Amino acid sequence: MLNIFVIEKDKLVSNINIVKKKAGNSKIYAVVKGDGYGLGLLRFAEILRDNGINAFAVTEPEEVLALRDAGFKDSEILMLRSTAIADEIETLIKNDAVLTLGSNDAAAAANGIAGKLEKKARAHIKIDTGMGRYGFNPNAAESVKSLFEYMTNIEIEGLYTHLNRAYKSRKTTIKQISTLFDVEKKLKDSGYSPGCVHFAGSSVLFKYNIDLRDAVRIGSAFVGRLAVRCKNSGLEKIGYLQSRVCEVRWLDKGQTVGYGSAYRASRPVKIAVIPLGFRHGFGVSKIRDTYRIRDGLMYVLSDIKKTILGEKIYVTINGKKARSLGHIGMLHTVADVTKIQCETGDIARFDINPLYVSESVEKTYV
Ligand SMILES: *Cc1c(COP(=O)(O)O)cnc(C)c1O
C-alpha cells in the first residue's frame, strides 16, 4: 500500500503517562469512541490497558461487544450515550456495561429490562448542563431522586455532565460544574449517594486548575490534540499519513494547479505530485477543526485568511516542509518542492488528526 496511516506508539504512551500524572487520584475513563479517536478501538484500548488504564467510555453497544469479545472482560465500560432503545439496553446490561441514564424513559426501560434479565443495571446519571443531547434537566432533581427510590433493578454508580464550552468559556463552565454539584447535594440531602461524580474532559484536565472530583473522561489528550491551547502540556500530536511522491515536474510561469486554477505559478515551480487527498482525510481537518472555534473572532479571521488569502497547508518531504498548491484533490496533493531535494518515490508525510483519517487507509503502529 502506497498510503498508510502511521501511529507512533512511543508518543501515545508518553501522552498516556502525562494524562495519568495530571489526573492524580481521579479515575481515568479513556474515551475510545469513534474507533478510538481514529486509532483503532482494540489496538488503542490494548495500549491503554498495558499502561494501567482499564476503564473505557464508548458511545455504541457494538463497541462494548467488541471490547468484551477481544478479552476486555474485567474492564469497566461506561456507555456515554443515554438510550431508551430496548435492544441496545439489553446488550449493555448483558455485557456488564455501565449505562448512562439521561431521561425517565431510559431509566424506566433499563429498570424493566434488567428485571426481565434478573440482573442489576449499573448506571451513571447524566445531567444536561448545556450540551442538550442527553441528560436530566438539572431543575428536575425530583425525577433523579425517583431513580434511587423506585428503580430497584438499577444500581446508580455515578453522576456526571458533559461540558459544552470548556474550551472557550471558563465562566460558564464553572457554573455548569456547580449546577452538577447542586444536583449532587440535593441527592445527598435526601440520603442518596450518587457515587462517582465527574465532569472533566481533556480541556478541563489541562486548562483548569480545579478539583477534578472522582473521575475524568479523556479522549483528545491521548492523541495530543487538545481543543484548547496549552503550551506546556508536554503532549505530542500523534499520527501522520504517509505516501510517496509519484511524479516530480516543472511548471512554467503562468501554469496552474487543480480545479478552478486555485494556484497559478508566478515563476517556474518544481512540483511533487502525491496520490493522497481528502478521500484519505487530508485537508479535511482544517475545515472541521473550526467547529470548536468558529465563533471566536481570532479564528474567524484565520478562516478568512485561509479561504480568501489562500490557505497554507504543508506536506513534509525528506524532512522539509513543502507547501501544497491549489485545492487538495480527492486523491491527489501537489506540493511546491522548488527549493527541496525531491525525487520520485520519496516519502511524503501529512500531519493529520487521526479522527479524520479515512478508515480505508491501512493503519500501522510503529
Ligand atoms: C468524547 C467525550 C469526552 C472526551 O472529550 P475530550 O475532550 O476528547 O477528552 C468526554 N465525555 C464525553 C461525554 C464525551 O462524549
The ligand as an ORCA input file, in Angstrom:
! r2SCAN-3c Opt
* xyz 0 1
  C     -15.913     12.486     23.722
  C     -16.290     12.688     25.128
  C     -15.328     13.000     26.092
  C     -13.854     13.198     25.761
  O     -13.600     14.512     25.416
  P     -12.109     15.009     25.045
  O     -12.227     16.479     25.046
  O     -11.790     14.448     23.698
  O     -11.204     14.492     26.078
  C     -15.743     13.120     27.396
  N     -17.050     12.978     27.739
  C     -17.986     12.675     26.838
  C     -19.389     12.512     27.288
  C     -17.657     12.536     25.508
  O     -18.598     12.237     24.613
*
